[in-house]
Amino acid sequence: MAEESAARARRKKWLMIGGGALATAAVAAIVAIAVIVTNKDDNAATAGKNASELPSASDLPSETAQPEPSFSSVAPPPRRTRRTTYPT
């Protein structure tokens, strides 16, 4: 009787592992199909375009066209720590 119970537990464990692996593979396949279908639409929009249709270097914005980030020269005040007092 104990051997049968242990065999059932092993079988259940392996079925759960197999079911989890099968579910993972199914989700991965669905995601892969969705990515492929989504990319097909993009390929149709860019089909037939070549390098002559790309903007020239003079049409592209220069690197200095973007504003430089500025940072305050004043550091923020230090973070206050919570002081705990212990009964003596």
C-alpha positions, 0 to 999 in steps of 0.5 A, a space after each residue: 500500500 505504501 509502495 502504491 502511494 509512493 508510485 502515485 506521488 511519483 507519477 503525479 510529480 512527473 505529470 505536473 513537470 511534464 504539464 508545466 513544460 508543455 504549457 511553457 512550450 505552448 506559450 513560447 510558440 504563441 509568442 513566437 508566432 505573434 512576433 513573426 506575424 507582427 514583423 510581417 507587417 513592418 516588412 511590407 511597409 519597408 519593402 523595395 526601399 534602398 539606400 538612395 531613399 535614405 536621408 543624406 548626412 546633411 539632413 540628419 541633425 548634428 550631435 550638438 543640436 540636442 541640449 546638454 543636461 545641466 546639473 545643480 552644483 549644490 548637493 542635496 542635503 544628507 538623508 536623515 536617518 531614523 534614530 531609535 532609542 532603546 530602553 535602558 
